[in-house]
Amino acid sequence: MLRLFASGKVVAAICHAGWMLASAGILEGRTATSFFAIKDDLVHARANWVDKEVVVDGNLITSRKPDDLPAFMRAFIQTLAPE
């Protein structure tokens, strides 16, 4: 995943998948969101954590929870196929 991210490919995570991003070292200096219960873990991974439905930071897309899926998918589609 780190190689994909470094090559500019879109990496997207929702809910607790932020742990995967933190473990991969992708979050440092990035703005991201996640399920509130793992906020501290993302902050410790040096992410700028915000409480928003969806956050797009370059090729990184994050979202908080399954209820945010419509916004997450809109952002994902827009990132893959900008108008």
N, C-alpha and C positions, 0 to 999 in steps of 0.2 A: 504494500500500500504506500509506503514511503516513497518508493521509486516512482509510482504512478503520480503521486502528489507533486513530487519534485519536477516531473516532466510536464506539469501543467494540466494534467487530467483532472476532471472534477471529482472531488471526494465529498460525499454527503453522509451525514449521520443524524439520527434522530433518537431522542430519549437517552438511554444509558449507553448508547454507542459512542458517546463522548469519551468514555473510558478507553476505547480502542485508539482514538485520536491522541489522547494523553500518553498512552503507552508507546505509541509510535513516534512521539516527539514532534508532532505536527502543530500543536497549539501555541507554541512559544511565539509571543508577539501578535497573535491573531485574535480577532474578536469572534466570539462564539457563544452559543447558548446550549442548554441541555436540560434534562430533568433537574429540578431544583435540588434534589437529594445528592447530586454529584457535583454541585457547584464548586465546593471547596477543592475537590480533586482537580477540576479544570483550572482553577485559579492557581493551585500549586504547580500545575504544568505550564504556568506563565501565560495563560489565556486571559484576555480581557472579557470576562463573562458578563453577559447582559441578559435580562429577562424579556425576551421578545419571541414572537411566534416563530420567526425564521430569521437567520442572519446569513448574509452572503459576504464573505471576505475573500475576494479573488476567486480562486477555484475551490474554496471550502464553503460548503453549505451545511448549516446545523439548525436543528429545531428541537423544541422542548419535549413534546409528547405526542402520542397518536392523534389527539384532538387537533393538533396543528398541521396535520397531514395535507389539507387543501393548500395552505400557504406554502408549505414545504415543496409540494409538487409544482406549484406555479413557479416558484423560484428555480427549481431544478430544470424545468422545461425552458424557462427564460434564459438560463445560463447555457444550456445546450444549443438552443436555437434562438438567439437574440433577433428581435425584429429589425 
